[in-house]
Amino acid sequence: MTGYGRAAVEGETFAVAVEARSLNHRYLDISLKLPRPFLPLESEARSLIQGQIQRGRLDVSVSLAPVASRRLGQVKVDTALAREYLERANALADELKIAGSPELMWLLERPGVLVAGEAEPVAPEDGWPLLSRALAQALEKLVAQREAEGQILLKELLAIHEHLRVLVERMAARVPAALARREASLRERLKTLLGEVTLDEGRLAMEAAVWADKTDISEELVRLRAHLEQSAALLAGGGSIGRMLDFLAQEMNREVNTLASKVDDLELSQAAIAAKGILEKIREQIQNLE
């Protein structure tokens, strides 16, 4: 499922900002970008992410910056150099008989007078408390968006699931009629072939039984119903159900394929084709679930 979350946490000397984006993906694929001081924390950060997200393509970007109140303290003034600039400027003014003295702004603009000091290095052990808080907050927002999208997908999956259940029951109801139709068809063919010869009812019964055994789909229907019940329970229970639903969809597709290869009835064949189409829709939607 898709989602986005951003959070920033400020400490005494530096601030941490985290942006997290997720896209649909069958498995969990994490792309984590950390600033250099936080590279030793990658394992802890990944563990935190994996505790919140089980599926999806996740891009997480972390930035580190000094807090605004500390930036002025990082600017240093080279007073000795400024004094030398001033003395030389005044000496030049005296020599050239120029009145006045350089202004402060001119001094500040001289190279080397103002020096931006380097930010103090951030130790990983000092950065983890802020990183973990920012990461947790960003993930919380992302998960909230994913859950909202999940509720919409859940309604659609429930509707598709019910459609498939009705179709399976329709196939089960059709089986006796399909058997009777096949036996009647077999009887008519034999009468046509034998003409006036008396029809052997025993042989007819045997042929009908052989055909019924080859085209028996009762086991496939039983397993389909069981998988549908499991799917319904998962959808009702919520939580991280994407992978289990994906597995059940694969199993149902396997049963429908076997069923379709067995049936010798137009209505059953059409129902099997429709069931495969519904299962394809289910599998497409399941890829978006956690």
BELDA-V717526 format. One record per residue. N is the residue number from 0. RES is the residue in one small letter. SS is DSSP state (a for helix, b for strand, c for the rest). PHI is phi in whole degrees, 0 to 359 (none if undefined). OMEGA is omega in whole degrees, 0 to 359 (999 if undefined). Layout:
BEGIN
n: [N/N]
res: [RES/RES]
ss: [SS/SS]
phi: [PHI/PHI]
omega: [OMEGA/OMEGA]
END
This chain:
BEGIN
n: [0/1/2/3/4/5/6/7/8/9/10/11/12/13/14/15/16/17/18/19/20/21/22/23/24/25/26/27/28/29/30/31/32/33/34/35/36/37/38/39/40/41/42/43/44/45/46/47/48/49/50/51/52/53/54/55/56/57/58/59/60/61/62/63/64/65/66/67/68/69/70/71/72/73/74/75/76/77/78/79/80/81/82/83/84/85/86/87/88/89/90/91/92/93/94/95/96/97/98/99/100/101/102/103/104/105/106/107/108/109/110/111/112/113/114/115/116/117/118/119/120/121/122/123/124/125/126/127/128/129/130/131/132/133/134/135/136/137/138/139/140/141/142/143/144/145/146/147/148/149/150/151/152/153/154/155/156/157/158/159/160/161/162/163/164/165/166/167/168/169/170/171/172/173/174/175/176/177/178/179/180/181/182/183/184/185/186/187/188/189/190/191/192/193/194/195/196/197/198/199/200/201/202/203/204/205/206/207/208/209/210/211/212/213/214/215/216/217/218/219/220/221/222/223/224/225/226/227/228/229/230/231/232/233/234/235/236/237/238/239/240/241/242/243/244/245/246/247/248/249/250/251/252/253/254/255/256/257/258/259/260/261/262/263/264/265/266/267/268/269/270/271/272/273/274/275/276/277/278/279/280/281/282/283/284/285/286/287/288/289]
res: [m/t/g/y/g/r/a/a/v/e/g/e/t/f/a/v/a/v/e/a/r/s/l/n/h/r/y/l/d/i/s/l/k/l/p/r/p/f/l/p/l/e/s/e/a/r/s/l/i/q/g/q/i/q/r/g/r/l/d/v/s/v/s/l/a/p/v/a/s/r/r/l/g/q/v/k/v/d/t/a/l/a/r/e/y/l/e/r/a/n/a/l/a/d/e/l/k/i/a/g/s/p/e/l/m/w/l/l/e/r/p/g/v/l/v/a/g/e/a/e/p/v/a/p/e/d/g/w/p/l/l/s/r/a/l/a/q/a/l/e/k/l/v/a/q/r/e/a/e/g/q/i/l/l/k/e/l/l/a/i/h/e/h/l/r/v/l/v/e/r/m/a/a/r/v/p/a/a/l/a/r/r/e/a/s/l/r/e/r/l/k/t/l/l/g/e/v/t/l/d/e/g/r/l/a/m/e/a/a/v/w/a/d/k/t/d/i/s/e/e/l/v/r/l/r/a/h/l/e/q/s/a/a/l/l/a/g/g/g/s/i/g/r/m/l/d/f/l/a/q/e/m/n/r/e/v/n/t/l/a/s/k/v/d/d/l/e/l/s/q/a/a/i/a/a/k/g/i/l/e/k/i/r/e/q/i/q/n/l/e]
ss: [c/c/b/b/b/b/b/b/b/b/c/c/c/b/b/b/b/b/b/b/b/b/b/c/c/c/c/b/b/b/b/b/b/c/c/a/a/a/a/a/a/a/a/a/a/a/a/a/a/a/a/a/c/c/c/b/b/b/b/b/b/b/b/b/b/b/c/a/a/a/a/a/a/a/b/b/b/c/a/a/a/a/a/a/a/a/a/a/a/a/a/a/a/a/a/c/c/c/c/c/c/c/c/a/a/a/a/a/c/c/c/c/c/b/b/b/c/c/c/c/c/c/c/a/a/a/a/a/a/a/a/a/a/a/a/a/a/a/a/a/a/a/a/a/a/a/a/a/a/a/a/a/a/a/a/a/a/a/a/a/a/a/a/a/a/a/a/a/a/a/a/a/a/a/a/a/a/a/a/a/a/a/a/a/a/a/a/a/a/a/a/a/a/a/c/c/c/c/c/c/a/a/a/a/a/a/a/a/a/a/a/a/a/a/c/c/c/a/a/a/a/a/a/a/a/a/a/a/a/a/a/a/a/a/a/a/a/c/c/c/c/a/a/a/a/a/a/a/a/a/a/a/a/a/a/a/a/a/a/a/a/a/c/c/c/a/a/a/a/a/a/a/a/a/a/a/a/a/a/a/a/a/a/a/a/a/c/c/c/c]
phi: [none/268/186/213/211/224/208/226/232/249/256/288/242/213/236/240/240/232/240/231/231/231/231/295/199/293/239/272/231/254/250/242/248/242/293/308/297/262/303/294/264/300/298/295/295/296/297/297/296/296/286/252/237/249/207/125/270/244/251/239/239/241/238/230/211/292/288/301/292/263/293/296/291/271/269/245/250/272/297/297/293/298/295/293/304/294/297/292/294/293/296/294/295/295/294/268/60/255/281/97/228/303/277/300/299/297/297/294/276/290/303/91/289/257/233/279/288/287/295/295/298/262/281/306/293/277/276/300/304/287/298/296/293/296/295/296/293/295/293/299/293/297/297/299/294/295/294/298/293/297/296/293/295/298/299/292/295/297/294/294/300/296/299/293/299/298/294/296/295/294/294/298/291/280/305/301/295/294/296/296/296/295/296/295/295/296/298/294/294/295/299/294/287/274/65/276/293/295/283/279/296/296/293/298/297/295/298/296/293/298/295/300/292/292/255/290/245/296/295/297/293/299/293/299/297/297/295/294/294/298/298/298/295/296/297/285/281/74/85/276/241/303/292/293/296/298/297/296/297/296/294/296/296/296/294/295/297/296/301/297/285/267/292/230/211/299/295/295/297/296/295/295/296/296/296/297/296/294/297/296/296/299/294/296/288/298/299/270/269/293]
omega: [181/178/179/177/178/178/177/179/184/175/182/185/181/180/180/176/181/172/181/178/178/177/180/177/184/181/177/181/186/171/187/179/183/172/186/181/183/181/177/182/186/182/180/180/179/179/178/179/182/176/182/186/179/185/176/174/187/175/181/180/182/177/183/181/175/179/186/183/182/186/179/179/180/180/182/179/176/185/181/180/178/180/180/175/184/181/181/179/179/179/178/179/179/182/181/179/178/182/175/181/180/178/181/182/178/179/182/181/180/181/174/181/176/182/177/180/180/178/179/180/181/178/181/181/176/183/185/180/179/180/182/179/181/181/180/180/179/180/178/178/179/180/179/177/180/179/178/178/180/178/178/179/181/179/180/179/178/179/179/179/179/177/180/180/179/180/179/178/178/178/180/180/183/187/180/179/179/178/180/179/180/180/179/179/179/179/181/180/179/178/180/182/185/180/183/181/181/182/178/183/179/179/178/180/179/179/178/180/179/180/180/180/180/185/181/181/183/180/179/179/178/180/177/179/179/179/179/178/177/180/180/179/178/180/179/183/181/182/180/187/187/185/180/177/178/178/180/178/177/180/178/178/178/180/180/178/178/179/182/180/183/191/177/183/185/182/178/178/179/179/179/178/178/179/178/177/179/179/177/176/179/182/177/181/181/180/181/183/176/999]
END
